[in-house]
Amino acid sequence: MATTTVKAPAAKPKSKNTGFKGIKAAWIVMVVCFAIALCFYLFVLGNPNNFQGGDPANQPVQGNLLGTMYKGGFMVPIILTCLLTDFAIIIERYFALRTAFGKTSLVKFVADIKAALAKNDLDAAQKLCDKQRGSVSNVVSATLRKYKEMEENTVLTKEQKVLAIQKELEESTALEMPMLQQNLPILATLTTLGTLFGLFGTVMGMIRSFASLAGEGGTDSAMLSVGISEALVNTACGIATAAFALIGYNFYTNKIDKLTFSLDEVGFTIVQTFSATH
């Protein structure tokens, strides 16, 4: 009895970008940052050596910044969590985007691809993609494969082939963009949260200060000092958190814009090359 062999469908080419793609579970980073911030608040800022008489309930030793920060109250570990999250995401995005840009200069890669396409040398362009890796090379590589497929296609019209190449370019770009923009909304949120948390801590400190002024028997200088420390520490930490988040967000947004521009430039070149040579 004859047997029939069924061939398995050909697998799609795997992405060449096997580097660091970022941290998807950002909430884990926040939990770790909160644990670190809480430990820092309790055991470093709250170290008895930072206070008069070795008691955190007393005033900080004169000129001791750590003890002064401890007097900022319960908002300090919350704001420190936001600040540490800033640093963690900024570092995470640095490595993720460095992988996305590829191994060599993106400007040089785009120029080399355009030069290869000008000679209609698709094999050379594909080799450049294999060597470069990263998000741009992934998109270009997928588009070049569609380009070759359309060259061999004898059914579709030229306009349909061009549309198919454009669609492949758009779909490949859409697959890469979420990885590039991952966790950036958190930085954008921390820009506002840092300011709000700092303002809330400032208000709490001022309430404590005015309460000491309104107390019976004259002004309680210790309470007044604690209230002012709470207000100033939270203000400073909140501003620092918002500033780092804003700088990181704008820096990486600009990086992504450059990468997107490179994708558009190469994609336009590929489509125009096909239109001009077919």
C-alpha positions as CSV (number, residue, x, y, z in Angstrom):
1,M,0.0,0.0,0.0
2,A,1.5,3.3,-1.0
3,T,2.0,6.0,1.6
4,T,1.6,9.7,1.1
5,T,4.1,12.0,2.6
6,V,2.7,15.4,3.8
7,K,5.2,18.2,3.9
8,A,5.0,20.5,6.8
9,P,4.4,24.2,5.9
10,A,7.6,26.2,5.7
11,A,8.2,28.2,8.9
12,K,8.5,31.9,8.7
13,P,12.0,33.3,9.1
14,K,12.8,34.1,12.6
15,S,13.7,37.6,13.7
16,K,17.4,38.3,13.7
17,N,17.1,40.6,16.6
18,T,17.9,38.4,19.5
19,G,19.2,41.0,21.9
20,F,17.7,42.6,24.9
21,K,14.1,43.7,24.1
22,G,13.1,45.3,27.4
23,I,11.2,44.4,30.5
24,K,7.5,43.7,29.9
25,A,6.4,43.3,33.5
26,A,7.2,46.8,34.7
27,W,5.1,46.3,37.9
28,I,7.8,43.9,39.1
29,V,10.4,46.7,38.7
30,M,8.1,49.0,40.8
31,V,7.7,46.5,43.6
32,V,11.5,45.9,43.8
33,C,12.1,49.7,43.8
34,F,9.6,50.1,46.6
35,A,11.3,47.4,48.7
36,I,14.7,49.0,48.1
37,A,13.3,52.5,48.9
38,L,11.6,51.3,52.1
39,C,14.8,49.5,53.3
40,F,16.8,52.6,52.5
41,Y,14.4,54.8,54.5
42,L,14.3,52.5,57.5
43,F,17.8,51.3,57.8
44,V,19.9,54.1,56.2
45,L,18.0,57.3,56.7
46,G,16.6,56.0,60.0
47,N,20.0,54.8,61.3
48,P,20.2,55.9,65.0
49,N,23.6,57.4,64.3
50,N,21.9,60.1,62.3
51,F,20.0,61.5,65.3
52,Q,20.8,63.1,68.6
53,G,20.9,60.6,71.4
54,G,20.8,57.8,68.9
55,D,17.0,58.0,68.8
56,P,15.2,58.6,65.4
57,A,12.4,60.4,67.4
58,N,14.9,63.2,68.2
59,Q,16.3,65.9,66.0
60,P,18.9,64.9,63.4
61,V,22.5,65.5,64.2
62,Q,23.4,69.0,63.0
63,G,24.4,68.9,59.3
64,N,23.3,65.3,58.9
65,L,21.5,65.2,55.6
66,L,20.3,61.5,56.0
67,G,18.6,62.2,59.2
68,T,17.0,65.3,57.7
69,M,15.6,63.3,54.9
70,Y,14.2,60.7,57.3
71,K,12.2,63.5,58.9
72,G,10.4,63.9,55.6
73,G,7.9,61.4,56.8
74,F,6.0,58.6,55.1
75,M,6.1,60.3,51.7
76,V,9.9,59.9,51.4
77,P,9.9,56.1,50.6
78,I,7.0,56.6,48.1
79,I,8.8,59.4,46.3
80,L,12.1,57.4,46.4
81,T,10.2,54.5,44.8
82,C,9.3,56.8,41.9
83,L,12.9,58.1,41.6
84,L,14.3,54.6,41.6
85,T,11.7,53.5,39.0
86,D,12.9,56.4,36.9
87,F,16.5,55.2,37.0
88,A,15.5,51.6,36.4
89,I,13.4,52.4,33.3
90,I,15.9,54.8,31.9
91,I,18.6,52.1,32.1
92,E,16.2,49.5,30.7
93,R,15.3,51.7,27.8
94,Y,18.9,52.4,27.1
95,F,19.8,48.8,26.5
96,A,16.5,48.0,24.6
97,L,17.0,50.9,22.2
98,R,20.6,50.2,21.7
99,T,19.6,46.7,20.6
100,A,16.9,48.2,18.4
101,F,19.3,50.5,16.6
102,G,21.6,47.6,15.7
103,K,25.3,46.9,15.8
104,T,26.6,49.8,13.7
105,S,25.7,53.4,13.0
106,L,22.1,53.6,11.8
107,V,22.9,56.5,9.5
108,K,25.6,54.4,7.8
109,F,23.3,51.4,7.6
110,V,20.6,53.4,5.9
111,A,23.2,54.8,3.4
112,D,24.6,51.4,2.6
113,I,21.1,50.0,2.1
114,K,20.2,52.8,-0.3
115,A,23.5,52.3,-2.2
116,A,22.8,48.5,-2.6
117,L,19.2,49.3,-3.8
118,A,20.6,51.8,-6.3
119,K,22.6,48.9,-7.8
120,N,19.5,46.7,-7.5
121,D,21.6,44.3,-5.4
122,L,19.1,42.8,-3.1
123,D,21.4,40.1,-1.9
124,A,23.9,42.7,-0.7
125,A,21.1,44.6,1.1
126,Q,20.0,41.4,2.8
127,K,23.5,40.7,4.0
128,L,23.7,44.2,5.4
129,C,20.5,43.5,7.4
130,D,21.8,40.2,8.7
131,K,24.9,41.9,9.9
132,Q,23.2,45.0,11.3
133,R,20.3,43.4,13.2
134,G,18.0,45.5,15.3
135,S,14.5,46.9,14.6
136,V,15.3,48.8,11.4
137,S,17.1,45.8,9.9
138,N,14.2,43.5,10.9
139,V,11.7,45.7,9.0
140,V,14.0,46.2,6.0
141,S,14.7,42.4,5.8
142,A,11.0,41.6,5.9
143,T,10.3,44.2,3.2
144,L,13.2,42.9,1.0
145,R,11.7,39.3,1.3
146,K,8.4,40.7,0.1
147,Y,10.2,42.6,-2.7
148,K,11.7,39.3,-4.0
149,E,8.4,37.5,-3.7
150,M,6.7,40.2,-5.8
151,E,9.5,40.0,-8.4
152,E,8.6,36.3,-8.9
153,N,4.9,36.9,-8.9
154,T,3.4,36.9,-12.4
155,V,-0.3,37.3,-11.4
156,L,-0.5,40.6,-9.7
157,T,-0.2,43.9,-11.5
158,K,2.6,46.4,-10.8
159,E,0.4,48.6,-8.6
160,Q,-0.8,45.6,-6.6
161,K,2.8,44.5,-6.1
162,V,3.8,48.0,-4.9
163,L,0.9,48.0,-2.5
164,A,1.9,44.6,-1.2
165,I,5.4,45.8,-0.5
166,Q,4.1,48.9,1.3
167,K,1.7,46.8,3.4
168,E,4.6,44.5,4.4
169,L,6.6,47.6,5.4
170,E,3.8,49.0,7.5
171,E,3.0,45.7,9.2
172,S,6.7,45.0,10.1
173,T,7.0,48.5,11.5
174,A,3.8,48.0,13.5
175,L,5.3,44.9,15.1
176,E,8.5,46.7,16.1
177,M,7.1,49.9,17.5
178,P,5.5,48.5,20.7
179,M,8.9,47.2,21.8
180,L,10.5,50.6,21.2
181,Q,7.8,52.5,23.1
182,Q,7.5,50.0,25.9
183,N,7.6,51.5,29.4
184,L,7.9,55.1,28.1
185,P,4.3,55.8,29.3
186,I,5.5,55.0,32.8
187,L,8.2,57.7,32.6
188,A,5.6,60.2,31.3
189,T,3.3,59.3,34.2
190,L,6.2,59.7,36.7
191,T,6.8,63.2,35.4
192,T,3.4,64.2,36.8
193,L,3.4,61.9,39.8
194,G,6.8,63.0,41.1
195,T,5.5,66.6,41.2
196,L,2.2,65.7,42.8
197,F,3.8,63.5,45.5
198,G,6.4,66.2,46.2
199,L,3.6,68.8,46.5
200,F,1.5,66.5,48.8
201,G,4.5,66.0,51.1
202,T,5.2,69.7,51.1
203,V,1.6,70.4,52.1
204,M,1.8,67.8,54.9
205,G,5.0,69.4,56.2
206,M,3.5,72.9,56.2
207,I,0.4,71.6,58.0
208,R,2.7,70.2,60.7
209,S,4.7,73.5,60.9
210,F,1.6,75.7,61.2
211,A,0.2,73.3,63.9
212,S,3.3,73.9,66.0
213,L,2.9,77.6,65.6
214,A,-0.7,77.4,66.7
215,G,0.0,75.2,69.7
216,E,-0.6,76.3,73.3
217,G,2.3,77.5,75.3
218,G,4.2,79.1,72.4
219,T,5.9,77.7,69.4
220,D,7.3,74.2,69.5
221,S,10.6,74.6,67.8
222,A,11.1,70.8,67.4
223,M,7.8,70.3,65.7
224,L,8.4,73.4,63.5
225,S,11.8,72.0,62.4
226,V,10.3,68.6,61.6
227,G,7.5,70.2,59.6
228,I,9.9,72.4,57.6
229,S,12.2,69.4,57.0
230,E,9.3,67.3,55.8
231,A,8.2,70.0,53.4
232,L,11.6,70.7,51.9
233,V,12.7,67.1,51.6
234,N,9.6,66.1,49.8
235,T,9.7,69.1,47.5
236,A,13.3,68.3,46.5
237,C,12.7,64.6,46.0
238,G,9.6,65.3,44.0
239,I,11.3,67.8,41.7
240,A,14.2,65.4,41.2
241,T,11.8,62.6,40.3
242,A,9.9,64.7,37.8
243,A,13.0,66.1,36.3
244,F,14.7,62.7,35.6
245,A,11.5,61.3,34.2
246,L,11.0,64.2,31.9
247,I,14.6,64.1,30.6
248,G,14.5,60.4,30.1
249,Y,11.1,60.5,28.3
250,N,12.1,63.3,25.9
251,F,15.5,61.8,25.2
252,Y,14.2,58.4,24.3
253,T,11.2,59.8,22.4
254,N,13.7,61.7,20.2
255,K,15.7,58.5,19.7
256,I,12.6,56.6,18.6
257,D,11.7,59.5,16.2
258,K,15.1,59.2,14.6
259,L,14.7,55.4,14.2
260,T,11.2,55.9,12.7
261,F,12.6,58.4,10.2
262,S,15.2,55.9,9.1
263,L,12.5,53.3,8.6
264,D,10.5,55.7,6.5
265,E,13.5,56.7,4.5
266,V,14.5,53.1,3.7
267,G,11.0,52.0,3.1
268,F,10.4,54.8,0.6
269,T,13.6,53.9,-1.2
270,I,12.6,50.2,-1.5
271,V,9.2,51.1,-2.9
272,Q,10.6,53.6,-5.3
273,T,13.3,51.1,-6.5
274,F,10.6,48.5,-7.3
275,S,8.5,51.1,-9.1
276,A,11.5,52.3,-11.2
277,T,12.8,48.8,-12.1
278,H,9.6,46.9,-12.8
